Amino acid sequence: MKYFIYGDDEFLVKEKINLIKNKIEPKELLDSNLADFEGSSISLDILITNSIAAPFLSNRRVVVVRYWLSEYFRQITSSKSKNQDLEKLLDFLENLPQTTDLIFVENELLSRSNLSKLIHEKFEMIKCTSPRYSNLFQWIQERANKNKILIDSAAIRLLGDSIGLNPRLLVNELEKLNIFCRDKKITKSDVELLVASSKESSVFQIIDAILERNLDAAISKSHLILDQGADIGLIIFMLARQIRLITLTKSLKKKNISQSQYSNKLGVYGYALEKTIKQELLFTGIQLDQVQRKILEIEILVKSSNLNHRLLTDRLITEIFEIIQ
């Protein structure tokens, strides 16, 4: 069997390769029936020799070739023996032994050529790209379905907001949640309990409520996260960070810098960047300066007094509301 795996997500690429490796039986002979090459460490002759070798006391042999094929093709196109080299490669691929699984790994699809045509026709094409913010929740649902994990929509949203675009961590957290729930449906409460970064996500919800001028929601959410063991310092830090990002966004806007450059300037991307750009429209520069001073004032009180943290959080939220009304 021939596979062409391409894409930018190393975790998903590794996962696909491992699935193919697992076809080797018995498992203890995997290393004896596996060849793994990368880039310049391989030539066509070495590839052919390893691929046509019979499996050793096993049902299959797996040959993995990483980031070599596109470079080899580029080299032979400028070679005087181009046609001969290409014919040798094509003949090898056409006559690969049925007991060999050959895996080519590349960052992207090959450009149009006789070789790329053969690969599209004769290889199983496997795309391994990281999820995007636009399809993150759908990606989590599809992964859960694939692994027969039950999870409700609220839990998916919180998990996605908490982890972000990190497939390896998303998969690990899904598996951990499933073990904890003993194959029952995963709920938002389960994510809040087990996923450490969900507290940070909850803080974002408090900040959103503050910046969107929803006083009741901001106070109730802050009480909830404090009751769950979060520290007021986390709320202050995340709020100060978002106010700073909004202030920087306003500065970039005044300088007529293109929004396409905002990500590099601010260090935020996707959904978080879109939200920051929208929030910038809600405040004047004077309001942002006053909010920053208020945050600093409450932070000093937290560090220098024994005042109740819930009362200080309520005070911070209420006084910010008075500034931005």
Buried (B, 14 or more C-beta within 10 A) or exposed (E): BBBBBBBEBEBBBBBBBEEBBEEBEEEEBBEEBBBBBEEEEBEBEEBBEBBBBEBEEBEBBBBBBBBBBBEBBEEBEEEEEEEEBBEBBBEBBEEBEEBBBBBBBBEEBBEEEEBBEBBEEEBEEBBBEBBEBEEBBEBBBEBBEEEEBBBEEEBBBBBBBBBBBBBBBBBEBBEEBBEEBEEEEBBBEBBBEBBEBBBBBBBBBBBBBBBEEBBEBBBEBBBBBBEEEBEBEBBBBBBBEBBBBBBBBBEBBEEEEEEEEBEEEBEBBBBBBBBBBEBBEEBEEEBBBBBBEBBEEBBEEBEEEEEEBBEBBBBBBEBBBEBBE
